[in-house]
């Protein structure tokens, strides 16, 4: 076997990356508008308590939304969620001063 037949080509890698990004985008689009808001604030580094104040909802509700975001996005950690957001070119929400 030649080395080129055992290694994926640049075209294959690009196609795989594009498909993965499409799947990631599908997961993001499956989020509700509120879950997207919570995700934006989570990736901005806010704590659940701060998100609750920002969105005028209970901390428990934030926790539920955050759990749904992690589940729907298939993120095992906050760091992974942040990397996903970067790949989707999402910028962290700007926090209003209270």
CORDA-V96317 format. One record per residue. N is the residue number from 0. RES is the residue in one letter. SS is DSSP state (~ for helix, > for strand, _ for the rest). Layout:
n: (N,N)
res: (RES,RES)
ss: (SS,SS)
This chain:
n: (0,1,2,3,4,5,6,7,8,9,10,11,12,13,14,15,16,17,18,19,20,21,22,23,24,25,26,27,28,29,30,31,32,33,34,35,36,37,38,39,40,41,42,43,44,45,46,47,48,49,50,51,52,53,54,55,56,57,58,59,60,61,62,63,64,65,66,67,68,69,70,71,72,73,74,75,76,77,78,79,80,81,82,83,84,85,86,87,88,89,90,91,92,93,94,95,96,97)
res: (X,X,X,X,X,X,X,X,X,X,X,X,X,X,X,X,X,X,X,X,X,X,X,X,X,X,X,X,X,X,X,X,X,X,X,X,X,X,X,X,X,X,X,X,X,X,X,X,X,X,X,X,X,X,X,X,X,X,X,X,X,X,X,X,X,X,X,X,X,X,X,X,X,X,X,X,X,X,X,X,X,X,X,X,X,X,X,X,X,X,X,X,X,X,X,X,X,X)
ss: (_,_,~,~,~,~,_,_,_,~,~,~,~,~,~,~,~,~,~,~,~,~,~,~,~,~,~,~,~,_,_,_,~,~,~,~,~,~,~,~,~,~,~,_,_,_,_,~,~,~,~,~,~,~,~,_,_,_,~,~,~,~,~,~,~,~,~,~,~,~,~,~,~,_,_,_,_,~,~,~,~,~,~,~,~,~,~,_,_,_,_,_,_,_,_,_,_,_)
